[in-house]
Amino acid sequence: MKTDTLFYRLFQTFPATLFELLGADPALAFDYEFRSVELKQTAFRLDGVFVPTTPDRPLYFVEVQFQPDRRFYSRLFTEIFLYIHQLAPASDWRVLVLFPGRSADPADQPAFADLLSGSRVQRLYLDELEPGLSPSLGVGLVRLVVEDERSAVARARQLLVQAVREPMDEAARRQALELIETFIVYKLPQMSRQEIEAMFGLDELKQTRYFQDVQAEARQEEALALVTRLLTKRFGPPDATVQQRLRELSLEQIEALGEALLDFKEEADLRAWLAALSKRG
């Protein structure tokens, strides 16, 4: 898998990683949509663009360059100015370029000196990332790309455990695990995916009681949120007593309530259903 494709998936899954790498507030990711852009009538494609959803934020172009290329900056700035010409964005713009190390950066080019010395372009060398950066899954995966094979195995194990323990919904957790697995495949190309799954215990991980409990808890939270929305739509927001009683229900009971509430005519029916459930319990 090409490195730019790998990073595209990373930023698509964990968009806050961009702002963590820039030393900015990760919450800024909520103000952006991440896209890959192919410029019309050219052979140029931008690795990724963070397009602001509010006019006061700048565009962020993200480029990944892991191979030495003397024409990299000419291609990069051509792509950027073509984008600006074709799409006429109203926002200001910035560029983040990710290099594995300084040896891949063809920076000694006078034609681009002004652009590279200004505030628009920020270059990050992944082998020099500061230890104090965010310990998020996204930044951890960025570090994994430049780890040597021996330390990469240990870091990948840490990331897998982190993905299981961090609070997130079930779909996001599954997506995070799949992305970590993809990064491991990239780092260990001599091994098959089946060998990697056995080496890291991915199948066993997904069968552990802890992982299954996390999945069940996520399903229960989603079901409770849905039932609460339906009840609110029909009878108004439940009072504190009803909310507390709802939180005490099991997943099976929440699903049963979801079916029963279709026949409720008023809030008193809900209270009667909960009272009857308590008597049965």
Order of alpha helices (4+ residues) and beta strands (2+ residues): alpha-alpha-beta-beta-beta-alpha-beta-alpha-beta-alpha-alpha-alpha-alpha-alpha-alpha-alpha-alpha-alpha
